[in-house]
C-alpha cells in the first residue's frame, strides 16, 4: 500500500486558484488522495436528492460541498500558522528595495 502525498491536509485554509470557483477560499473538510480531490467548505455546493427514510419522511434535497481537484487549490494557512510561500511577491520586492 503506497500513500499518495498531498500538499494540503484536513483543516488547512486554502484558496481556489483555477476552475469555476477561482478566487474563493475556505477550510478543507476532507482529502481524498487516491482520487486527488478535496472538499472545501462553501465551494462547489451541489444538490443531493435524498429518498424517503425515517430521518426524512418526505425526502429532501440537501445541499453539500462537492469535491474539486487538488491541483486547483493553494495553501494559505496551516493550523492558524501562515505559510511562507503564500506571501505575495510584491511584498518581497518592496522589502528588498
N, C-alpha and C positions, 0 to 999 in steps of 0.2 A: 504494500500500500504506500503510494507516494503522496505526499502532501503538495498541494499547489500553493505557492507563496503569493500573497496579495499585498498590495501597498496600503490597504486600509483594513481597519478592524471594526467590530461592532462598537458603537458608542462614539466613533470619531465624527467630527464636524467636517463636512465636505461641500464642495461647490461643483455644480454640473458645468462642464466646460464645452460640451458639444451635444448635438442632438436637438430634439424638440423642446427640451426643458433647460437649455443652457442659460446660465445666469442665476438660476435658483440655487438655494443651498439648504442643507438640513442635516440631521443626525442619521447615522446609519443604524437601521433596525436589525438587519440580518445580512450575512455574507454567504454566498453560495460559490465556493471556489471551484468546484467541479464544472459548473456551468458558466463561470466567470461573470456572475451577476451579483448585484447588491440591491437591497431595499433601502430607499432613502425616505425619511419622514417628510410627508407633504409633497412628494414628487411622483408624477405619473399615477394619479388617482384613477383607478378603474372601478367599474361597477360589476359586482358579482351577484348573480341571481341565486338565492338560496331557496331550496324546496321546503315544503311544509314539514315541520317536526314539532316535538314537544316544546322546544325553545321558541320556535317561530310558528305558531299555529296557523297563520295565514300566509307564511312565506314572506320574504322581503328582498329588497335589492340593497345590498351592503356595499359601501364604498371603502376601498382599501388601496394601499400602495402596491404598484406593480414593479417588477424588477427591471433594472436598466443595466447596461453593460458596464463592467468595472473600469474599462478604459475611458469612459466618459466622465469620471469623477476625479477631482483633485483634492487632496488632503489640505484642510485649512488648519485644523486644531485637533490634537490628540489628547483626550482626557484632560481638558482645561489647560493644556500647555501648547502655545502656538508653535507651529512648525517653522523651522528656519527657512526652508526652501519656498514657503508660501509668501514670503515678503515680496513686495513689488520691486522690480529692478530700478524703477525711477528713484526710490528712496536710497538705494545703494549708490546710485550715481551722484545724488546730492551730497551724501556723506563723504565721498571721495573728493568732491570739488572744494 
